[in-house]
């Protein structure tokens, strides 16, 4: 129950003093129980304090505790766009794994804006987070994060900082090689925005694989756009309106690929007969698209596990930790979908 308040007033939130009075101990003992130290409390006394806290519905002020202890038992996560299928799945996986270790994940959405990203970093650091995980849009973090253990989930050059990233270059090579194996010879690329580290590596893999096969990879086969369904739709309509239409497309994200499939339907093209499609990310939605997407799957569970371990036990690193990816065969590439796939 809440602490007593004058009749007619809303119930007053219980304080540490109220708990101490109900348990017959000092406020210092209540503090030791709430913070698990710094002094030990006898089991019987501890049980009495916990019972009083439950009876009074006492809730310690988490932010005040964080300021005193210099720890919020929380990790910050900042992504460019939380509506992106991949980032949503990453946030969920990180939240689940952090919870298992006694940490909360505080999420910041940069909304694809560098200034907003900086403001989100400042806000999270002000909450005394124990570490920061970030897919950063910029080259540098604000000064406020200088002493916060940080792990980047992108491929920009970060001297002395940890990075945990999917092997975008190899994933793109796997996708394009598979399309070539299906006899496709004019393979387009729907990529992310220019300058995005992931987009740069995926484009490099696309170019190098086509070059090794002696196939074209000129600018007429590339559209760079935002990571969204609308971006994928617009990009595909532009590519498929060419006189010499692509017979396949490698798409830099699942969310863009959903737009590509919508464009094919609008133009009455059959996938994969008229247009083969392979995307990148391997989110759950890829398996439920129509037809189901063949995709380069990023093991989000391994990304989350590696990144969380790195941010909670920070060590400098000179090179990114690359997490291997794999090609998941479904229907959009031209293969029959494996049973149970």
URRA-V771982 format. One record per residue. PHI is phi as a letter, one per 40 degrees, with the letter a starting at -180 (NA if undefined). PSI is psi as a letter, one per 20 degrees, with the letter a starting at -180 (* if undefined). D_LAST is the distance of its C-alpha to the last C-alpha in whole Angstrom. Layout:
phi = (PHI,PHI)
psi = (PSI,PSI)
d_last = (D_LAST,D_LAST)
This chain:
phi = (NA,c,c,c,b,d,d,g,c,c,d,c,c,c,b,c,c,c,c,c,c,c,c,g,b,c,c,c,c,d,c,c,c,c,c,f,i,c,b,c,b,d,d,c,c,c,c,c,c,c,c,c,c,c,c,c,f,c,b,d,c,c,c,c,c,c,c,c,c,f,a,b,f,a,b,c,b,b,b,c,a,c,c,c,d,c,c,c,c,c,c,c,c,c,c,c,c,c,d,c,b,g,b,b,b,c,c,b,b,c,f,f,b,c,c,c,d,c,c,c,c,d,c,c,c,c,c,g,c,c,a,b,b,a,c,c,c,b,c,b,c,c,c,c,c,d,b,c,d,b,b,c,b,a,b,c,c,b,d,g,b,c,b,b,a,c,c,c,c,c,c,c,c,c,c,c,c,c,c,c,c,c,g,c,b,b,b,c,b,b,b,c,c,d,g,c,d,c,c,c,c,c,c,c,c,c,c,c,c,c,c,c,c,g,b,c,a,c,c,c,b,b,b,b,a,c,c,a,c,c,c,c,c,c,c,c,c,c,c,c,c,c,c,b,c,c,b,a,a,c,b,c,a,c,c,c,c,c,c,c,c,c,c,c,c,c,c,f,c,c,b,b,d,c,a,c,b,b,b,b,h,g,c,d,c,c,c,b,c,b,c,d,c,c,a,c,c,c,c,d,c,c,d,c,c,c,c,c,c,c,c,c,b,c,a,c,a,c,a,c,c,c,b,c,b,a,c,b,c,b,b,c,c,h,c,c,c,d,d,g,c)
psi = (q,r,q,p,q,q,p,i,q,q,p,p,p,q,r,h,g,g,g,g,g,h,i,k,r,r,h,g,g,g,g,h,g,g,j,l,a,i,q,q,p,q,g,g,g,g,h,g,g,h,h,h,g,g,h,i,l,p,o,q,o,g,g,g,g,g,h,g,i,k,p,j,l,q,p,q,p,p,q,h,o,i,i,p,g,g,h,g,h,g,g,g,g,g,g,g,h,g,g,h,j,j,q,q,p,o,p,p,o,i,k,k,p,g,h,h,g,g,h,g,g,g,g,g,h,i,j,l,q,i,r,p,p,p,n,q,i,r,h,q,q,q,h,h,j,h,j,p,p,p,p,q,l,r,k,q,o,m,p,j,q,p,p,o,q,q,n,h,g,h,g,g,g,g,g,h,h,g,g,h,h,j,j,p,i,n,o,r,p,o,r,a,q,p,i,p,g,g,h,g,h,h,h,g,h,g,g,h,g,h,g,h,j,k,q,q,l,r,h,i,j,p,p,p,r,q,n,r,g,h,g,g,g,g,g,g,h,g,g,i,i,q,g,n,q,q,j,q,p,p,p,i,q,g,h,h,h,h,h,g,h,h,g,g,g,h,j,k,p,p,p,j,g,h,o,q,p,p,a,p,g,k,r,h,h,h,i,j,r,o,r,p,p,p,q,o,p,p,n,h,h,h,g,g,g,g,g,g,g,h,h,i,m,p,q,q,q,i,q,q,o,p,p,q,r,q,p,o,p,c,h,i,i,i,q,p,p,q,p,j,*)
d_last = (53,54,57,60,61,64,64,63,61,57,56,56,53,54,56,56,59,59,56,59,62,60,59,62,61,62,59,59,57,55,54,53,51,49,49,48,52,53,56,55,55,56,53,56,57,53,52,55,54,50,52,54,51,49,52,53,49,50,47,48,48,45,46,50,48,46,49,51,49,47,44,42,39,37,35,35,32,32,30,31,29,27,26,23,20,20,23,23,20,22,25,23,22,25,27,25,26,30,30,30,32,35,34,34,32,34,32,34,33,35,34,34,37,39,42,40,38,41,42,39,40,44,43,40,43,45,44,44,40,40,37,36,32,32,30,34,35,38,39,41,41,44,47,46,43,45,45,42,39,37,33,32,29,29,31,34,37,38,41,41,38,35,32,28,26,22,23,23,25,22,19,21,22,19,17,21,21,17,19,22,20,19,23,23,27,27,25,26,25,25,26,27,31,34,34,31,31,27,27,30,28,25,28,29,26,26,29,30,27,28,31,31,29,32,31,32,31,34,35,34,30,30,30,30,30,29,26,25,24,27,28,25,26,29,28,26,29,32,30,29,32,34,36,33,30,27,24,22,22,20,20,22,20,17,20,22,19,19,22,22,19,22,25,23,23,27,28,26,24,21,18,17,20,23,21,18,17,15,16,17,16,13,14,12,13,11,8,11,13,14,12,9,11,10,12,14,13,16,16,18,19,21,23,24,25,27,28,30,31,33,34,36,37,38,39,40,38,38,35,32,29,26,23,20,17,14,12,8,8,7,10,13,14,14,12,10,6,5,5,4,0)
